Structure formats: C-alpha cells, structure tokens
Amino acid sequence: MNVRQRWISFAGRVLLSLIFIVSGIAKIMDPAGTIAYIESAHLPLPQVAYVVALVVELGLGIALLVGFKAQLAAAGIAIFTFITALMFHSNMADPVQVIMFLKNTTIIGGLLVIIAFGPGGYSVDGGKRVVLVE
C-alpha cells in the first residue's frame, strides 16, 4: 500500500466513524430523549436498545476510527445500521425517510469496503486484513 492509499483509506475510516461517534455522544447527552425516540418506533426494551446503540456507536465507532479490529467493527456497525434503517426509516411514502434510508445503505456500502479490504492505512491493526469468510 502506498502513502496515498494509506492516507485516503485512513480518511475514509475517519469519515465513516464520525457519524456514529457523534451520534453516540448525542445519545449520552440526552438519554431520556433517545429512549423516547426508540419508544416512538414501538421497539421492545427501549433501555436495552439504548445501551446497544451506545455500545455500537461509541465502542465500535471508536474501534473503526482507530482501526482496531476494523473489519469486525465495520460488520457490527453495518448490521446495526441496516436494522436501524428498517426500524426508523422504512416509510417509503415520506421522501425524507427515503433519503435517510438511502444514506444508511450508502454507509453500509462504505463499511462493506472495509470488511472486504481491511482497515487500510494508519490503523492499530497495521492495515492487516482479516479473512472473515472464504
């Protein structure tokens, strides 16, 4: 991997992780509002869902940011992002929700690239690719 590839892959990882880290921090700042939003979607166990969201967004988001077990972190975030798209943005009659759903699927696409090719440059894992499935 050349220097350009290391920096661009690092920048991509940073940009992909930021939405989750910022969202996790927002959830910490307003747990009641977040739990109310989860309840508004009629999901079971909103307090548990809140904790899961924090673990994924902050824990896996930071792991993705620094490139620690980046492929596994990306896989966990991708699954979470797909589920949240279905739970919170599935009203295809609302153009805003369609855009939000597509935003989530676009993010999943970026995460799939990390799953396929590894963390890239400047990562805790040293850019090593882990074979998840052959």
C-alpha positions in Angstrom: 0.0 0.0 0.0 1.5 3.3 -1.0 1.3 6.6 1.0 -1.6 7.9 -0.9 -3.6 4.8 -0.3 -2.8 4.8 3.4 -3.9 8.4 3.8 -7.1 8.0 1.7 -8.1 4.8 3.5 -7.4 6.4 6.8 -9.5 9.4 5.9 -12.4 7.1 4.7 -12.3 5.3 8.0 -12.4 8.5 10.0 -15.3 9.9 8.0 -17.3 6.7 8.3 -16.7 6.5 12.0 -17.6 10.2 12.8 -21.4 9.8 12.3 -21.5 7.0 14.8 -19.2 8.6 17.4 -21.1 12.0 17.2 -24.4 10.2 17.4 -23.3 8.2 20.4 -22.1 11.3 22.2 -25.5 12.9 21.5 -27.2 9.9 23.0 -25.1 10.2 26.1 -26.1 13.8 26.4 -29.8 13.0 26.1 -30.6 9.5 27.3 -34.3 10.3 28.0 -34.8 11.8 24.6 -33.1 8.9 22.9 -35.2 6.3 24.8 -38.3 8.3 24.0 -37.4 8.2 20.3 -36.8 4.4 20.5 -40.2 4.0 22.2 -41.8 6.1 19.4 -40.8 3.4 17.0 -42.6 0.9 19.2 -39.4 -1.2 19.7 -39.3 -3.6 22.6 -36.9 -2.9 25.6 -36.0 0.7 24.7 -33.5 0.9 27.6 -31.7 -2.2 26.3 -31.8 -0.8 22.7 -30.3 2.5 24.1 -27.4 0.6 25.6 -26.9 -1.4 22.4 -26.8 1.8 20.4 -24.2 3.3 22.7 -22.0 0.2 22.5 -22.2 0.1 18.7 -22.0 3.8 18.0 -19.3 4.7 20.6 -17.5 1.4 21.1 -17.5 0.1 17.6 -17.3 3.6 16.2 -14.1 4.3 18.1 -12.7 0.9 17.1 -13.4 1.7 13.5 -11.8 5.2 13.9 -8.5 3.8 15.2 -8.5 0.7 13.1 -8.8 -1.8 15.9 -10.5 -5.0 14.7 -11.8 -2.7 12.0 -13.4 -5.4 9.9 -15.3 -6.8 12.8 -16.3 -3.3 14.0 -17.5 -2.4 10.5 -19.5 -5.6 10.3 -21.2 -4.9 13.7 -21.9 -1.3 12.6 -23.2 -2.4 9.2 -25.7 -4.8 10.9 -26.8 -2.1 13.3 -27.2 0.4 10.5 -29.3 -1.9 8.4 -31.6 -2.7 11.4 -31.9 1.0 12.3 -32.8 1.8 8.6 -35.6 -0.8 8.7 -36.8 0.3 12.1 -36.6 4.1 11.8 -36.6 4.9 8.1 -38.9 2.5 6.3 -41.7 4.9 5.5 -41.1 5.0 1.7 -44.0 7.3 1.3 -42.0 10.1 3.0 -39.3 11.5 0.8 -37.1 12.5 3.8 -37.3 8.9 5.1 -36.3 7.6 1.7 -33.2 9.8 1.7 -32.4 8.7 5.3 -32.8 5.0 4.3 -30.5 5.5 1.3 -28.0 7.3 3.5 -27.9 4.3 5.7 -27.5 1.9 2.8 -24.7 4.2 1.5 -22.9 4.0 4.8 -23.3 0.2 4.8 -21.6 0.2 1.4 -18.6 2.0 2.8 -18.5 -0.4 5.7 -18.6 -3.3 3.3 -15.4 -2.0 1.6 -13.6 -2.1 5.0 -14.9 -5.6 5.6 -13.6 -6.7 2.2 -10.3 -4.9 2.2 -9.3 -4.3 5.8 -8.7 -1.1 7.8 -6.3 0.4 5.3 -3.5 2.8 6.5 -2.6 4.1 9.9 -4.6 1.6 12.0 -4.0 -0.1 15.3 -4.1 -3.3 13.4 -1.4 -2.1 11.0 -3.6 -2.4 7.9 -3.8 -6.1 8.3 -6.8 -7.8 6.6 -8.6 -10.5 8.5 -10.3 -13.2 6.4 -13.8 -13.3 7.8 -15.3 -15.7 5.2 -13.6 -17.6 2.4 
